[in-house]
């Protein structure tokens, strides 16, 4: 299961990456369920109207995750759906992965007077509960590690991460960093 606040009809790198990931998982015989704003009542994000923000998704996320019964759950975004999925997993001791796709703290800072350190603190809280937080490049990895993130893995679009995601979700202890190289 992939939980994301960013999905079609948006056209951006996050949506393309997630669509490719779902396609790869399908090629390897996994049944993939996307949990997106299309599944919930939503409103336009005030500063980015192409993004839909799901309204009070907690119970709906819990029902969807419980009904699907995923072997592995990936939370792709830090929005309302991501927060609800994180809460569900943490409360039930369910392992999950996350991914960091954009410079969200800088985006917020450009629009609102929110100090970067506060945004990064919130992101460390969000992503720190996951087994791994996947990033697209070594540069993003180094940046987040320099900001105190501990569970970062570089995401490569090929068959190997798909296999690793599945094995990480089933493992009893977190993998070593080398497992993601």
C-alpha angles and dihedrals in degrees: 000000000000118000116199140162088201115073144126135342082042113092111207141113094272093055092045092049093050093046090052091047092052090048092051092049089051091051088057092053099260120140105230125201116191114206106200142154087273087074094057143044106270145176132212116269105249097229098032109033094184088069117080117210113210115230118232095335099167100104093038091051091048091050093047095048092045093047094048095043096203122206086211133021125198121191109203103180140036096226129108094294093046093049092048092049092047090051091049093051097044093049091051098039090244117158118234142165129226136196135215111215109164143027091259096164090056090046091054092045091054091055105031135026093254114141114237093233091061093051092048090048089055091047092050088053092048099045097033092073092060125088089238136001108214122213131186102233142025088242093059089044092054092045093053093043089052087055093054103268110147109183103054124148129179111241117221121187102233138092096280098070090050090056092043094050090055094047093046093053091052097042120102096220130034115270123248118258089251090067088071099048 
